[in-house]
Amino acid sequence: MSELDPRYPIGRFTAPERYTPESRAAAVTELRALPAAMRAAVAGLDAEQLDTPYREGGWTARQLVHHVADSHLNAYIRHKLAVTEDEPTIKPYSEKAWSELEDARVAGPEVSLALLSALHARWAAFLDTLPASAFDRGFVHPESKRRMSVDWSLAMYAWHGHHHVAQITTLRAARGW
């Protein structure tokens, strides 16, 4: 699928069959590594390159960096809510609308790269302190009406960061940057 669908250069997210301390640790390791991977993905790109969509009709490299910061900030809050409240219904947001806001279209990526560095350090520290039982806790997404566990969400966001980095690195490879 990744060869046929440029939206998913690493494939679509597939949840693990079961969650273990090892799978959690691997996902947290992915979260810790994301800021450096994202920084490397956009390193040396000029404004024109940052404003190039990774695919026809897709977001620009700049928008992708800002999207990941927005998305992961929301995920961190959702995890905190899931651990401190009983099955909270989370507040969704329009990723598309956020990506079209002026800050996502023109702000330098450094702002979101700095945010990702701090956010992921704090998020990983939070996750490291949780007992295993906390990963079974969850939140409800009002659009899907589905309960999502911290375990599932952690795995999905570890994939999510890697997914968007791959969109940028695939663009760079295709353009020879």
C-alpha positions in Angstrom: 0.0 0.0 0.0 2.8 2.5 0.8 4.1 2.3 -2.8 0.6 2.9 -4.2 -0.6 5.5 -1.8 1.8 8.4 -1.1 -0.3 9.5 1.9 1.1 6.5 3.8 4.7 6.0 3.0 5.1 3.6 6.0 1.7 2.1 5.6 -1.4 2.7 7.7 -1.5 2.4 11.4 -2.0 -1.2 12.7 -2.6 -1.6 16.4 -0.5 -4.2 18.1 -2.4 -7.5 18.8 -1.6 -7.0 22.5 0.2 -4.4 24.6 3.2 -5.4 26.8 5.7 -3.5 28.8 8.1 -3.9 25.9 5.7 -2.5 23.3 5.0 0.4 25.6 8.7 1.1 26.1 9.3 0.9 22.3 6.5 3.4 21.7 7.9 5.8 24.3 11.3 5.4 22.7 9.7 6.4 19.4 8.1 9.5 21.0 11.5 10.5 22.5 13.2 10.1 19.1 10.6 12.0 17.1 11.8 15.6 17.7 15.3 14.8 16.5 13.9 12.8 13.5 11.6 15.7 12.6 14.4 18.2 12.9 16.6 16.1 10.7 13.8 15.7 8.1 13.5 19.4 7.6 17.2 20.4 8.2 18.6 22.6 5.5 15.3 23.1 3.6 14.7 26.6 2.3 11.4 28.4 2.3 10.4 27.2 -1.1 11.2 23.6 -0.2 9.3 23.9 3.1 6.3 25.2 1.2 6.3 22.2 -1.2 3.5 19.7 -0.6 4.6 16.2 0.0 2.1 15.0 -2.5 -0.4 16.5 -4.9 -3.1 18.1 -2.8 -1.2 17.4 0.4 0.2 19.6 3.2 3.5 21.3 2.8 6.6 20.1 4.8 6.1 23.3 6.9 2.4 22.4 7.6 3.4 18.8 8.5 5.8 20.0 11.2 3.2 22.3 12.7 0.5 19.6 12.4 2.6 17.1 14.4 3.1 19.7 17.1 -0.6 20.5 17.2 -1.6 16.8 17.1 0.8 15.6 19.7 0.0 18.4 22.1 -3.6 17.3 21.9 -2.6 13.7 22.4 -0.5 14.6 25.5 -3.6 16.3 27.0 -5.8 13.4 26.1 -3.5 11.0 27.9 -3.5 13.2 31.0 -7.3 13.3 30.9 -7.6 9.6 30.5 -5.4 9.0 33.5 -7.0 11.5 35.8 -10.7 11.3 34.8 -13.1 8.4 34.2 -13.6 7.8 30.5 -13.5 11.5 29.5 -15.0 12.6 26.2 -12.2 14.5 24.5 -12.5 17.7 22.5 -11.8 17.0 18.8 -10.3 19.6 16.5 -10.2 20.2 12.8 -6.7 19.2 11.7 -7.5 20.6 8.2 -8.7 23.9 9.5 -5.7 24.2 11.9 -3.3 23.4 9.0 -4.8 26.3 7.0 -4.4 28.9 9.7 -1.7 31.5 8.9 0.7 30.3 11.6 0.8 26.8 10.1 1.3 28.2 6.6 4.0 30.7 7.3 5.7 30.3 10.7 9.2 28.8 10.7 9.4 25.2 11.6 11.7 26.0 14.5 8.8 27.1 16.7 7.1 23.7 16.4 10.4 21.8 16.6 11.2 23.5 19.9 7.6 22.7 21.1 8.0 19.0 20.0 11.3 18.7 21.9 9.9 20.0 25.2 6.5 18.3 24.7 8.0 14.9 23.9 10.4 15.1 26.9 7.5 15.9 29.2 5.2 13.3 27.6 7.8 10.5 27.9 8.5 11.5 31.5 4.8 11.3 32.2 4.4 7.9 30.5 7.5 6.6 32.3 5.8 7.2 35.7 2.6 5.4 34.9 1.7 2.0 36.4 0.8 -0.6 33.9 -2.9 -0.3 34.9 -3.0 3.3 33.7 -2.4 2.2 30.1 -5.8 0.4 30.2 -7.5 3.7 31.0 -9.0 5.6 28.1 -11.0 8.4 26.6 -13.9 8.6 24.2 -13.7 10.3 20.9 -17.1 11.9 20.2 -16.8 11.6 16.4 -16.2 7.9 16.3 -18.0 7.2 19.6 -15.1 4.9 20.3 -13.2 4.3 23.5 -9.4 4.6 23.0 -7.1 3.3 25.6 -3.8 5.0 26.5 -2.1 1.9 25.2 -3.8 2.2 21.8 -3.2 6.0 21.6 0.4 5.7 22.6 1.0 3.1 19.8 -0.9 5.2 17.3 1.0 8.5 18.1 4.3 6.7 17.9 3.3 5.6 14.4 1.9 9.1 13.6 5.2 10.9 14.2 7.1 8.4 12.2 4.4 8.6 9.4 4.8 12.4 9.0 8.6 12.3 9.1 8.4 9.7 6.3 6.2 12.0 4.3 8.9 14.7 4.5 11.8 12.4 3.9 10.0 10.8 0.9 9.5 14.2 -0.6 13.1 15.0 -0.1 14.2 11.8 -1.7 11.8 12.3 -4.7 13.1 15.8 -5.3 16.7 15.0 -4.6 17.0 17.5 -1.7 
